[in-house]
Amino acid sequence: MTDTRNDSLLRAGWRRLLLAKRYIIWLYVINLALGLAATASLGPRIGSILDSSLYSGRLVHGFDLGVFMELAAKPETARGAQMPASLLLAIAFLVVEIFFVGGILAEYLAAARLERGRFYAACGENFWKMVRLAILFAIAAAITAAIFHGIRTGLGNAFEYSPRERWAFAVQCLVLFIEALALLWVRMWFDLAQTHTVASGERAIRRSARQGWRYARAAGLYRAYFALAVLTVAVIVLGSWFWWSIAPASQVWASFLILQAILFCILAIRWWQRALAVAWWESRVPAQEPVLVTEPEVVVTPPPTLPPPEPAT
């Protein structure tokens, strides 16, 4: 039996995603531009190697993984020289995305398209709040990953001399799956914290994190998050199969379009998850009444009355 509430939540999130589609497209375009800038110097270096190599045909007329790994291992490619620029551009995109979070969430909460001035005002107002929440999320995700890494290491040591290698592999896969579920829950927790911050204008980030934790424990949203996570995996698997089996290696633009379509779908699904958090927050969290500021009552004291002057004698 289908959960109708879950279906309605997915539809409500989808409607909000469509409202902000222009900003999602802008994020994709910025990501594409920064990615092209990061790889601009890599093409000439690889071309100088392949132009004088007999192995180039295996990459031009097909894709040979062994040849590609051998090419990547060559010192002439200088992969390390590409890392600083790529890292800086990746950080630049992360900053741009964090800047957009406040404005897009404000548009999700309004359930209507915001004027450009109001949108960028919401972006600027919430930017540093989103940065601090992103730092808290990174800490929480790192702690979660470290705990599961310790569990996997312990299980690996326990099964090191076990004759049942298949059981050991199955247990490791199970732990990885549970870790992915835990990290998805952490992501949902901080999406709710971001929603609470933008909706309530909360300045104390730790209080927003506590509220997000309380909302995440209330259940009802995680199933929808999990459904979109499964959709993301399906997009990656099916898109990779389509690229590997259908796109000809000689048609560079076909491969480029398929891979970029996969990336755009992943980005859109991620913002769909944030839209789910907003839709859930509005349906479960009671509307906050505005605080009425009353002016103090001013008591006017009349001046003392003086007795009439006595007549002169």
BAFI-3210 file (N, C-alpha, C; in Angstrom, 3 decimals, decimal comma, padded with zeros to 6 digits):
// residues 313
n [1|2|3|4|5|6|7|8|9|10|11|12|13|14|15|16|17|18|19|20|21|22|23|24|25|26|27|28|29|30|31|32|33|34|35|36|37|38|39|40|41|42|43|44|45|46|47|48|49|50|51|52|53|54|55|56|57|58|59|60|61|62|63|64|65|66|67|68|69|70|71|72|73|74|75|76|77|78|79|80|81|82|83|84|85|86|87|88|89|90|91|92|93|94|95|96|97|98|99|100|101|102|103|104|105|106|107|108|109|110|111|112|113|114|115|116|117|118|119|120|121|122|123|124|125|126|127|128|129|130|131|132|133|134|135|136|137|138|139|140|141|142|143|144|145|146|147|148|149|150|151|152|153|154|155|156|157|158|159|160|161|162|163|164|165|166|167|168|169|170|171|172|173|174|175|176|177|178|179|180|181|182|183|184|185|186|187|188|189|190|191|192|193|194|195|196|197|198|199|200|201|202|203|204|205|206|207|208|209|210|211|212|213|214|215|216|217|218|219|220|221|222|223|224|225|226|227|228|229|230|231|232|233|234|235|236|237|238|239|240|241|242|243|244|245|246|247|248|249|250|251|252|253|254|255|256|257|258|259|260|261|262|263|264|265|266|267|268|269|270|271|272|273|274|275|276|277|278|279|280|281|282|283|284|285|286|287|288|289|290|291|292|293|294|295|296|297|298|299|300|301|302|303|304|305|306|307|308|309|310|311|312|313]
n.u [000,860|000,583|002,077|000,198|000,612|003,363|003,597|002,226|003,919|006,224|005,214|004,600|007,166|008,246|006,782|007,738|010,393|010,182|009,486|011,898|013,534|015,068|017,231|018,443|019,283|021,104|023,018|023,941|025,081|027,123|028,650|029,423|030,955|033,063|034,102|035,022|036,992|038,730|039,735|040,981|043,734|044,469|043,839|045,674|048,092|047,614|047,109|049,592|050,964|049,489|049,532|051,920|051,850|051,233|049,118|046,989|044,855|043,253|041,901|040,686|039,033|037,574|037,255|039,713|040,359|042,745|044,710|044,010|044,542|047,272|048,064|047,309|049,136|051,554|054,309|054,350|051,783|051,290|049,447|049,267|049,779|047,414|045,722|045,678|044,394|041,978|040,934|040,597|038,671|036,587|035,992|035,166|032,766|031,322|031,044|029,463|027,142|026,351|025,789|023,507|021,665|020,116|018,426|017,034|015,738|014,116|012,439|011,242|009,830|008,087|006,527|006,192|007,385|010,076|010,871|013,795|015,424|014,528|015,175|018,036|018,561|017,708|019,595|022,022|021,437|021,306|023,711|026,140|025,078|024,374|026,927|028,064|026,340|026,969|029,579|029,103|027,620|029,601|031,295|029,602|029,031|031,612|032,236|030,295|031,057|033,616|033,042|031,729|033,775|035,592|034,101|034,018|036,740|037,259|035,630|036,876|039,365|038,450|037,447|039,674|041,191|039,216|037,584|035,291|034,907|032,973|030,918|032,201|032,576|029,891|029,032|030,606|029,579|026,979|027,446|028,451|026,137|024,428|025,889|025,614|022,870|022,839|024,370|022,690|020,551|021,799|022,215|019,543|018,834|020,349|019,353|016,770|017,488|018,565|016,246|014,657|016,219|016,061|013,287|012,470|014,204|016,247|019,094|020,947|022,940|023,488|021,137|019,405|020,457|019,822|017,025|016,649|017,543|015,548|013,293|014,033|013,940|011,261|010,197|008,623|009,641|011,973|011,580|010,823|013,180|014,868|013,709|014,309|017,065|017,455|016,512|018,531|020,757|019,799|019,706|022,453|023,449|021,942|022,457|025,257|025,461|024,150|025,888|028,211|027,501|026,074|026,781|029,035|032,593|034,029|032,432|032,619|031,011|028,550|029,077|029,763|027,328|025,654|026,924|026,840|024,096|023,537|024,851|023,368|020,848|021,442|022,065|019,576|017,917|019,037|018,337|015,641|015,322|015,841|013,622|011,653|012,166|011,355|008,612|007,729|008,340|006,598|004,147|004,172|005,286|004,018|002,719|004,503|003,562|003,588|005,703|004,401|005,158|004,639|004,174|005,333|003,039|002,429|002,248|000,741|001,293|-000,626|000,184|000,710|-002,005|-002,163|-003,124|-005,523|-004,329|-004,233|-006,369|-005,052|-004,517]
n.v [-001,200|002,196|004,997|007,683|010,148|010,400|010,454|012,854|014,613|014,375|015,416|018,035|018,970|018,784|020,728|023,048|022,884|023,356|026,028|027,284|026,673|028,168|029,122|026,739|025,918|027,948|027,372|024,940|025,793|027,471|025,577|023,995|025,832|026,361|023,787|023,343|025,294|024,241|021,984|022,921|023,102|020,467|019,008|019,832|018,775|015,981|015,542|016,059|013,801|011,606|012,124|011,178|008,493|004,997|003,927|005,604|005,154|003,314|004,802|006,738|005,436|003,855|002,746|001,929|000,662|-000,117|001,169|003,789|003,978|003,536|005,788|007,773|007,238|008,088|010,306|012,555|013,537|014,961|015,023|015,977|018,693|019,725|019,645|021,828|024,039|022,832|022,201|024,753|025,846|024,087|024,699|027,306|026,893|025,627|027,714|029,480|027,933|027,679|030,345|030,674|029,141|030,314|032,126|030,426|028,685|030,573|031,208|028,717|028,588|030,725|029,762|030,835|032,788|034,851|038,331|039,592|041,248|040,712|038,028|037,962|039,484|037,758|035,768|037,088|037,794|035,337|034,115|033,789|032,368|029,993|029,150|028,566|026,521|024,671|024,045|022,807|020,639|019,304|018,525|016,812|014,858|013,883|012,758|010,732|009,181|008,434|006,832|004,619|003,814|002,882|000,715|-000,915|-001,432|-002,880|-005,132|-006,080|-006,870|-008,867|-010,765|-011,467|-013,837|-015,587|-018,379|-017,962|-016,027|-014,845|-014,286|-012,379|-010,333|-009,734|-008,765|-006,473|-004,980|-004,617|-002,985|-000,723|000,045|000,712|002,829|004,663|005,168|006,389|008,711|009,921|010,529|012,421|014,417|015,125|016,077|018,489|019,852|020,406|022,038|024,231|025,070|025,825|027,953|029,897|030,265|031,125|033,153|032,715|033,409|032,124|029,552|027,074|026,601|026,329|023,975|022,190|022,328|021,305|018,691|017,804|017,980|016,148|013,748|013,391|011,919|010,760|012,197|011,003|008,732|009,787|011,152|008,946|007,700|009,533|009,356|006,746|007,157|008,849|007,088|005,306|006,973|007,474|004,865|003,934|006,026|005,831|003,272|003,755|005,619|004,074|001,901|002,810|005,415|006,358|006,151|007,781|009,964|012,683|014,738|013,501|011,798|013,781|015,217|013,228|012,626|015,146|015,482|013,552|014,695|017,063|016,039|014,870|017,163|018,499|016,647|016,741|019,345|018,981|017,371|019,269|020,873|019,098|019,077|021,680|021,585|019,605|020,863|023,067|021,751|020,430|021,987|024,358|027,543|030,448|032,936|036,415|038,602|041,014|044,269|046,465|049,852|051,647|052,910|056,289|058,425|061,380|063,934|066,412|069,895|071,366|073,081|076,466|078,596|081,252|084,615|086,842|089,709|092,968|095,199]
n.w [000,000|-000,812|000,691|001,173|002,326|002,130|-000,666|-001,238|000,022|-001,542|-003,921|-003,119|-002,530|-005,114|-006,506|-005,286|-006,041|-008,795|-008,746|-008,118|-010,235|-012,028|-010,581|-009,867|-012,353|-012,860|-010,893|-011,882|-014,312|-013,370|-012,014|-014,191|-015,663|-013,865|-013,680|-016,310|-016,378|-014,481|-015,748|-017,987|-018,590|-018,638|-020,939|-023,120|-022,029|-021,891|-024,587|-025,757|-024,998|-026,022|-028,750|-029,720|-029,182|-029,565|-028,302|-028,358|-030,050|-028,721|-026,924|-028,410|-030,254|-028,619|-025,184|-023,157|-020,131|-018,900|-020,459|-019,936|-017,153|-017,216|-018,623|-016,783|-014,796|-015,765|-015,392|-016,979|-017,225|-014,944|-012,671|-010,079|-010,324|-011,127|-008,996|-006,951|-008,293|-009,032|-006,527|-005,390|-007,137|-006,684|-004,028|-004,460|-005,889|-003,858|-002,023|-003,534|-003,806|-001,114|-000,639|-002,233|-000,876|001,240|-000,173|-001,984|-000,196|001,070|-001,054|-001,429|000,998|000,724|-001,285|-003,775|-006,529|-005,796|-005,869|-007,518|-005,967|-003,319|-003,208|-003,370|-001,157|000,878|000,464|001,170|003,844|005,177|004,713|006,325|008,406|007,103|006,400|008,914|009,732|007,746|008,480|010,964|010,010|008,510|010,582|012,081|010,116|009,660|012,142|012,265|010,012|010,874|013,082|011,889|010,233|012,099|013,026|010,717|010,422|012,752|012,280|009,988|011,028|012,718|010,937|009,544|009,417|008,873|007,385|005,955|003,607|002,024|003,817|005,379|003,486|002,917|005,397|005,634|003,479|004,416|006,654|005,348|003,969|006,120|007,124|005,022|005,241|007,762|007,288|005,450|007,139|008,793|006,912|006,360|008,887|009,084|006,884|007,783|009,913|008,512|007,210|009,417|010,345|008,268|008,105|010,642|011,227|013,011|014,970|016,564|015,903|017,043|018,407|016,253|015,178|017,236|017,100|014,523|014,964|016,717|015,073|013,078|014,435|014,655|012,633|009,530|007,403|006,604|004,987|002,526|001,886|001,648|-000,555|-002,608|-002,475|-003,384|-005,964|-006,903|-006,930|-008,854|-011,110|-011,456|-011,926|-014,175|-015,974|-016,212|-017,331|-019,747|-020,870|-021,090|-022,773|-024,989|-025,939|-028,430|-028,371|-030,063|-030,439|-028,851|-027,904|-027,484|-025,290|-023,470|-023,169|-022,078|-019,605|-018,393|-018,194|-016,261|-014,039|-013,749|-013,076|-010,598|-009,108|-009,203|-007,865|-005,343|-004,504|-004,540|-002,320|-000,299|-000,737|000,089|002,843|003,514|002,821|004,613|007,036|007,028|007,177|009,619|011,699|013,885|012,980|013,818|016,042|015,514|017,362|019,411|019,888|022,351|023,040|025,886|028,273|028,466|031,085|031,713|033,837|035,239|035,639|038,905|040,439|041,175|043,932|043,527|043,149|045,966|046,443|046,061|048,803]
ca.u [000,000|001,397|001,884|-000,316|001,248|004,680|003,410|001,884|005,121|007,078|004,619|004,770|008,558|008,459|006,238|008,675|011,583|009,891|009,507|013,277|014,312|016,029|018,441|019,092|019,982|022,264|024,031|024,548|025,929|028,327|029,440|030,003|032,011|034,214|034,691|035,791|038,198|039,644|040,335|041,423|045,149|044,724|043,746|046,938|049,130|047,319|047,256|051,008|051,417|048,790|049,850|053,102|051,719|050,455|047,947|045,941|043,688|042,396|041,084|039,927|038,016|037,006|037,748|040,481|040,645|044,161|045,453|043,722|045,278|048,696|048,240|047,235|050,326|052,737|054,651|054,125|050,450|051,385|048,131|049,356|049,756|046,028|044,946|045,388|043,377|040,700|040,430|040,119|037,431|035,543|035,610|034,413|031,390|030,674|030,671|028,337|025,945|025,926|025,192|022,179|020,771|019,155|017,435|016,171|014,853|013,103|011,456|010,478|008,918|007,049|005,719|005,966|008,644|010,445|011,555|015,231|015,996|014,218|015,910|019,435|018,590|017,655|020,897|023,014|021,077|021,497|024,935|027,041|024,378|024,518|028,326|028,269|025,627|027,736|030,707|028,564|027,283|030,842|031,778|028,714|029,221|032,932|032,151|029,525|031,886|034,715|032,502|031,510|035,085|036,120|033,369|034,479|038,106|037,165|035,094|037,901|040,337|037,824|037,266|040,894|041,588|038,022|037,467|034,064|035,183|031,730|030,220|032,915|032,259|028,487|028,927|031,189|028,610|025,868|027,886|028,493|024,762|023,944|026,590|024,965|021,598|023,122|024,781|021,485|019,808|022,516|021,917|018,173|018,877|020,829|018,403|015,719|018,068|018,609|014,870|014,259|016,971|015,517|011,873|012,274|015,171|017,054|020,486|021,771|023,041|023,379|019,717|018,832|020,877|019,017|015,674|016,696|017,627|014,236|012,394|014,441|013,507|009,805|009,867|007,712|010,362|013,127|011,229|010,881|014,602|015,419|013,205|015,092|018,417|017,387|016,401|019,867|021,562|019,280|020,156|023,881|023,669|021,387|023,188|026,580|025,276|023,812|027,108|029,185|027,082|025,410|027,508|030,299|033,752|034,496|031,550|032,917|029,889|027,502|029,490|029,687|025,931|025,105|027,494|026,333|022,695|023,579|025,205|022,248|019,806|021,884|021,903|018,151|017,369|019,509|017,502|014,324|015,349|015,677|012,221|010,894|012,314|010,511|007,209|007,467|008,397|005,375|002,982|004,269|005,671|002,991|003,136|004,880|002,844|004,517|005,854|003,845|005,906|003,733|004,859|004,942|002,021|002,979|001,329|000,966|000,889|-000,941|000,932|-000,076|-002,785|-001,813|-004,307|-005,611|-003,661|-005,110|-006,506|-004,183|-005,244]
ca.v [000,000|003,396|006,018|008,870|011,335|010,471|010,890|014,274|015,344|014,420|016,359|019,397|019,329|018,973|022,037|024,077|022,789|024,021|027,475|027,774|025,964|029,039|029,193|025,435|025,936|028,821|026,621|023,966|026,515|027,894|024,368|023,595|026,786|026,137|022,506|023,535|026,049|023,372|020,986|023,562|022,825|019,033|018,519|019,939|017,880|014,621|015,505|015,977|012,429|010,679|012,380|010,398|007,172|004,032|003,546|006,626|004,613|002,598|005,786|007,519|004,572|003,019|003,125|000,846|001,098|-000,314|002,252|005,033|003,945|003,719|007,192|008,573|006,994|008,705|011,586|013,694|014,103|015,914|015,134|016,794|020,122|020,128|019,583|023,111|024,821|022,119|022,340|026,133|026,036|023,334|025,508|028,453|026,465|025,371|029,014|029,990|027,160|028,071|031,674|030,537|028,333|031,155|032,662|029,365|028,249|031,616|031,045|027,521|028,906|031,626|029,012|031,744|033,352|036,096|039,324|039,372|041,954|039,964|036,767|038,171|039,944|036,551|035,102|037,784|037,769|034,010|033,494|033,340|031,314|028,755|028,724|027,919|025,246|023,752|023,572|021,828|019,430|018,602|017,882|015,690|013,802|013,288|011,896|009,548|008,348|007,877|005,731|003,445|003,347|002,057|-000,562|-001,729|-001,888|-003,953|-006,331|-006,611|-007,599|-010,075|-011,743|-011,538|-015,234|-016,419|-019,060|-017,547|-014,715|-014,254|-013,702|-011,157|-009,309|-009,345|-007,939|-005,163|-004,261|-004,223|-001,836|000,423|000,463|001,388|004,113|005,562|005,576|007,329|009,991|010,528|011,109|013,638|015,424|015,576|016,868|019,859|020,514|020,948|023,157|025,367|025,541|026,537|029,215|030,868|030,524|031,826|034,216|032,358|033,820|031,164|028,391|025,857|026,390|025,794|022,584|021,407|022,234|020,371|017,350|017,449|017,743|014,932|012,601|013,296|010,948|011,187|012,790|010,204|007,832|010,541|011,352|007,677|007,461|010,349|008,798|005,600|007,729|009,327|005,917|004,779|007,881|007,257|003,538|003,885|006,960|005,272|002,175|004,351|006,220|003,037|000,945|003,407|006,561|005,947|006,868|008,799|011,132|013,288|015,551|012,617|011,425|014,979|015,522|012,207|012,796|016,390|015,235|012,845|015,655|017,980|015,311|014,727|018,469|018,780|015,778|017,255|020,481|018,418|016,969|020,476|021,275|018,208|019,551|022,863|021,158|018,912|021,848|023,868|020,931|019,892|022,993|025,394|028,893|031,266|034,202|037,533|039,240|042,363|045,193|047,527|051,011|051,906|053,943|057,553|059,082|062,826|064,515|067,844|070,767|071,716|074,308|077,460|079,363|082,590|085,660|087,654|091,109|093,966|096,110]
ca.w [000,000|-000,925|001,716|000,480|002,881|001,533|-002,042|-001,260|000,401|-002,732|-004,882|-002,595|-002,766|-006,548|-006,899|-004,828|-006,885|-010,072|-008,531|-008,065|-011,255|-012,704|-009,764|-009,983|-013,642|-012,704|-010,151|-012,792|-015,269|-012,642|-011,792|-015,469|-016,015|-012,991|-014,053|-017,532|-016,028|-013,742|-016,648|-019,232|-018,865|-018,666|-022,317|-023,870|-021,508|-022,334|-026,036|-026,118|-024,776|-026,909|-030,158|-030,093|-028,589|-030,332|-027,510|-028,440|-030,728|-027,773|-026,214|-029,387|-030,866|-027,555|-023,858|-022,547|-018,766|-018,621|-021,106|-019,218|-015,898|-017,536|-018,973|-015,560|-013,976|-016,363|-014,746|-017,887|-017,046|-013,813|-012,045|-008,865|-010,656|-011,363|-007,771|-006,272|-009,006|-008,938|-005,162|-005,200|-007,878|-005,991|-002,868|-004,980|-006,157|-002,575|-001,468|-004,320|-003,466|000,235|-000,760|-002,817|-000,037|001,939|-001,090|-002,515|000,881|001,254|-002,130|-001,080|002,100|000,214|-002,262|-004,897|-007,016|-005,139|-006,676|-007,489|-004,821|-002,100|-003,228|-003,011|000,229|001,715|000,336|001,983|005,259|005,756|004,227|007,386|009,151|006,344|006,498|010,219|009,714|006,903|009,281|011,916|009,264|008,184|011,810|012,403|009,114|009,874|013,325|011,870|009,138|011,660|013,900|011,042|009,769|013,184|013,037|009,592|010,713|013,733|011,632|009,101|011,846|013,259|009,868|008,745|009,221|008,786|006,079|005,283|003,027|001,522|004,960|005,756|002,487|003,092|006,604|005,305|002,646|005,274|007,453|004,434|003,711|007,331|007,183|004,060|005,835|008,856|006,704|004,881|008,260|009,194|005,889|006,602|010,123|008,845|005,983|008,650|010,656|007,595|007,014|010,634|010,419|007,311|008,375|011,913|011,428|014,171|014,875|017,293|015,039|017,851|018,667|015,016|015,071|018,181|016,554|013,412|015,538|017,258|013,949|012,371|015,225|014,624|011,579|008,474|006,291|006,203|003,894|001,275|001,614|001,188|-001,917|-003,530|-002,507|-004,304|-007,309|-007,270|-007,290|-010,122|-012,177|-011,672|-012,510|-015,525|-016,819|-016,496|-018,296|-021,034|-021,410|-021,398|-023,796|-026,147|-026,497|-029,070|-027,823|-031,010|-030,341|-027,548|-027,449|-026,964|-023,941|-022,637|-022,874|-021,180|-018,270|-017,814|-017,821|-014,974|-012,997|-013,527|-012,344|-009,205|-008,471|-009,038|-006,824|-004,048|-004,122|-004,267|-000,913|000,516|-000,863|000,961|004,218|003,676|002,814|005,880|008,118|007,021|007,530|010,970|012,688|013,953|012,602|014,960|016,106|015,589|018,668|019,407|020,741|022,797|023,583|027,274|028,442|028,962|032,010|031,732|035,120|035,058|036,562|040,113|040,332|042,196|044,397|042,890|043,962|046,847|045,934|046,749|049,692]
c.u [000,890|001,044|001,468|000,323|002,633|004,588|003,093|003,080|006,075|006,529|004,788|006,213|008,855|007,941|007,169|009,964|011,369|009,892|010,925|014,145|015,351|017,325|019,173|019,877|021,224|023,377|024,720|025,497|027,223|029,240|030,137|031,158|033,258|034,894|035,520|037,073|039,216|040,369|040,904|042,863|045,455|044,720|045,035|048,026|048,895|047,495|048,701|051,569|050,796|049,149|051,036|053,047|050,859|049,187|046,776|044,675|042,741|041,540|040,253|038,772|037,388|037,523|038,391|040,906|042,119|045,020|045,238|044,499|046,774|048,994|048,232|048,466|051,570|053,047|054,400|052,746|050,397|050,031|048,162|049,301|048,347|045,234|044,690|044,303|042,017|040,096|039,886|038,802|036,283|035,060|034,797|032,973|030,641|030,216|029,471|027,051|025,434|025,268|023,756|021,189|019,708|018,060|016,488|015,234|013,773|012,033|010,618|009,434|007,790|006,100|005,322|007,314|008,887|011,038|013,064|015,883|015,753|014,998|017,353|019,585|018,546|018,965|021,940|022,721|021,431|022,839|025,807|026,371|024,535|025,952|028,570|027,527|026,358|028,938|030,240|028,193|028,532|031,387|030,931|028,898|030,574|032,921|031,401|030,357|033,035|034,239|032,322|032,817|035,740|035,424|033,840|035,890|038,097|036,632|036,117|038,963|039,752|037,697|038,545|041,293|040,373|037,957|036,236|034,234|033,911|030,931|030,880|032,602|030,828|028,312|029,494|030,235|027,419|026,230|027,966|027,095|024,185|024,616|025,967|023,626|021,808|023,531|023,607|020,645|020,474|022,243|020,508|018,109|019,285|020,020|017,255|016,236|018,170|017,225|014,395|014,952|016,365|014,089|011,671|013,208|016,071|018,511|021,429|021,805|022,937|021,929|019,025|019,208|020,080|017,591|015,627|016,784|016,259|013,250|012,737|013,998|011,993|009,307|008,874|008,415|011,444|012,803|011,277|012,327|015,230|014,964|014,003|016,546|018,483|017,280|017,761|020,762|021,109|019,725|021,630|024,123|023,178|022,114|024,570|026,488|024,983|025,058|028,085|028,788|026,551|026,235|028,804|031,460|034,247|033,648|031,704|031,719|028,749|027,831|029,376|028,256|025,325|025,613|026,989|024,859|022,622|023,866|024,057|021,127|020,174|021,697|020,437|017,530|017,817|018,669|016,047|014,253|015,182|014,230|011,323|010,970|011,441|009,038|006,844|007,421|007,110|004,152|003,006|004,560|004,598|003,557|003,410|004,142|003,850|004,535|005,372|004,617|004,989|004,553|004,408|003,968|002,644|001,918|001,694|000,422|000,598|-000,137|000,070|-000,791|-002,418|-003,078|-004,344|-004,947|-004,680|-005,190|-005,605|-005,037|-004,555]
c.v [001,242|004,385|007,320|010,137|011,511|010,951|012,384|015,121|015,453|015,405|017,801|019,862|019,585|020,319|023,158|024,059|023,497|025,534|028,039|027,176|026,867|029,140|027,857|025,379|026,814|028,115|025,593|024,660|026,976|026,699|023,924|024,523|026,577|024,804|022,605|024,313|025,169|022,388|021,596|023,199|021,341|018,480|018,646|019,001|016,442|014,499|015,388|014,575|011,485|010,893|011,545|008,980|006,287|003,608|004,510|006,087|003,892|003,543|006,629|006,704|003,618|003,518|001,901|001,317|000,947|000,786|003,565|005,083|004,126|005,167|008,064|008,410|007,656|010,036|012,786|014,318|015,104|016,132|016,022|018,283|020,632|020,267|020,939|023,923|024,150|022,273|023,742|026,374|025,246|024,086|026,720|028,065|026,195|026,685|029,594|029,250|027,514|029,442|031,583|029,851|029,194|031,687|031,600|028,846|029,293|031,527|029,789|027,835|029,821|030,917|029,896|032,316|034,702|037,057|039,169|040,068|041,218|038,656|036,989|038,769|038,760|035,778|035,758|037,714|036,437|033,388|032,958|032,304|029,974|028,232|028,006|026,596|024,221|023,199|022,538|020,528|018,624|017,879|016,655|014,536|013,112|012,357|010,603|008,613|007,701|006,712|004,478|002,921|002,475|000,700|-001,470|-002,251|-003,034|-005,243|-006,943|-007,381|-008,898|-011,168|-011,975|-012,980|-016,166|-017,110|-018,624|-016,125|-014,046|-013,623|-012,398|-010,020|-008,819|-008,453|-006,551|-004,342|-003,787|-003,009|-000,581|000,953|001,207|002,747|005,120|006,049|006,592|008,691|010,695|011,173|012,399|014,756|015,989|016,452|018,304|020,572|021,125|022,110|024,400|025,949|026,335|027,897|030,270|031,240|031,372|033,006|033,975|032,767|032,832|029,857|027,100|025,556|025,845|024,327|021,697|021,256|021,259|018,930|016,893|017,172|016,432|013,678|012,399|012,355|011,533|011,716|011,865|009,269|008,544|010,832|010,085|007,381|008,276|009,893|007,591|006,090|008,242|008,172|005,347|005,647|007,642|005,930|003,492|004,838|006,449|004,120|002,727|004,943|005,144|002,210|001,581|004,523|006,091|006,791|007,963|010,065|011,749|014,057|014,695|012,187|012,610|015,282|014,504|012,409|014,078|016,267|014,501|013,824|016,616|017,290|015,144|016,043|018,779|017,918|016,251|018,450|020,063|017,947|018,181|020,985|020,383|018,665|020,765|022,473|020,440|019,901|022,653|023,058|020,471|020,942|024,064|026,754|029,719|032,593|035,340|038,139|040,675|043,219|046,354|048,659|051,260|053,068|055,181|058,229|060,564|063,375|065,996|068,693|071,129|073,039|075,225|078,215|080,748|083,658|086,480|089,067|092,053|094,904|097,447]
c.w [000,000|000,166|001,042|001,020|002,281|000,090|-002,114|-000,878|-000,781|-003,763|-004,419|-002,779|-004,227|-007,013|-006,462|-005,656|-008,213|-009,922|-008,620|-009,160|-011,917|-011,915|-009,753|-011,297|-013,558|-011,936|-011,042|-013,770|-014,597|-012,391|-013,073|-015,853|-015,157|-013,316|-015,323|-017,263|-015,316|-014,649|-017,918|-019,582|-018,963|-020,094|-023,099|-023,367|-021,956|-023,840|-026,470|-025,924|-025,792|-028,371|-030,626|-029,541|-029,480|-029,595|-027,678|-029,113|-029,799|-026,938|-027,165|-029,949|-029,855|-026,219|-023,225|-021,163|-018,425|-019,216|-020,363|-017,886|-016,142|-017,901|-017,714|-014,693|-014,533|-015,676|-015,647|-017,707|-015,903|-013,157|-010,811|-009,142|-010,850|-010,073|-007,116|-006,964|-008,904|-007,549|-004,911|-005,932|-007,262|-004,760|-003,315|-005,277|-004,851|-001,941|-002,204|-003,950|-002,076|000,200|-001,292|-001,880|000,624|001,034|-001,620|-001,438|001,168|000,170|-001,915|-000,014|001,639|-000,740|-003,444|-005,307|-006,356|-006,160|-006,505|-006,295|-003,514|-002,046|-002,774|-001,613|001,190|001,637|001,241|003,470|005,911|005,408|005,360|008,279|008,438|006,383|007,820|010,302|008,847|007,662|010,306|011,212|008,933|009,412|012,144|011,413|009,299|011,083|012,991|011,004|009,910|012,523|013,053|010,456|010,842|013,255|011,905|009,822|011,715|013,132|010,677|009,856|012,384|012,203|009,057|008,437|009,138|007,424|005,296|004,729|002,509|002,652|005,380|004,794|002,646|004,314|006,342|004,447|003,469|006,113|006,584|004,144|004,915|007,479|006,222|004,595|006,945|008,319|006,035|005,978|008,745|008,195|006,075|007,847|009,838|007,771|006,780|009,483|009,775|007,364|008,220|010,726|009,508|007,677|009,618|012,107|012,625|013,946|015,558|016,508|015,839|018,198|017,424|014,832|016,031|017,673|015,383|013,885|016,045|016,125|013,236|013,115|015,169|013,531|010,574|007,246|005,758|005,036|002,545|000,887|001,051|-000,242|-002,934|-003,585|-003,437|-005,742|-007,796|-007,705|-008,629|-011,295|-012,491|-012,382|-013,949|-016,469|-017,177|-017,489|-019,684|-021,683|-021,871|-022,619|-025,067|-026,782|-027,146|-028,559|-028,755|-030,969|-028,953|-027,020|-026,910|-025,537|-022,985|-022,226|-021,899|-019,758|-017,609|-017,438|-016,486|-013,845|-012,702|-012,754|-010,882|-008,463|-008,220|-007,943|-005,443|-003,589|-003,942|-002,816|000,006|000,439|-000,022|002,410|004,483|003,731|004,114|007,033|008,179|007,448|008,977|012,034|012,720|013,615|013,847|014,906|016,204|016,988|018,575|020,393|021,089|023,386|025,023|027,366|029,090|029,826|032,104|033,037|034,930|036,041|037,762|039,913|041,499|042,634|043,727|043,768|044,763|046,289|046,748|047,581|049,725]
res [m|t|d|t|r|n|d|s|l|l|r|a|g|w|r|r|l|l|l|a|k|r|y|i|i|w|l|y|v|i|n|l|a|l|g|l|a|a|t|a|s|l|g|p|r|i|g|s|i|l|d|s|s|l|y|s|g|r|l|v|h|g|f|d|l|g|v|f|m|e|l|a|a|k|p|e|t|a|r|g|a|q|m|p|a|s|l|l|l|a|i|a|f|l|v|v|e|i|f|f|v|g|g|i|l|a|e|y|l|a|a|a|r|l|e|r|g|r|f|y|a|a|c|g|e|n|f|w|k|m|v|r|l|a|i|l|f|a|i|a|a|a|i|t|a|a|i|f|h|g|i|r|t|g|l|g|n|a|f|e|y|s|p|r|e|r|w|a|f|a|v|q|c|l|v|l|f|i|e|a|l|a|l|l|w|v|r|m|w|f|d|l|a|q|t|h|t|v|a|s|g|e|r|a|i|r|r|s|a|r|q|g|w|r|y|a|r|a|a|g|l|y|r|a|y|f|a|l|a|v|l|t|v|a|v|i|v|l|g|s|w|f|w|w|s|i|a|p|a|s|q|v|w|a|s|f|l|i|l|q|a|i|l|f|c|i|l|a|i|r|w|w|q|r|a|l|a|v|a|w|w|e|s|r|v|p|a|q|e|p|v|l|v|t|e|p|e|v|v|v|t|p|p|p|t|l|p|p|p|e|p|a|t]
***
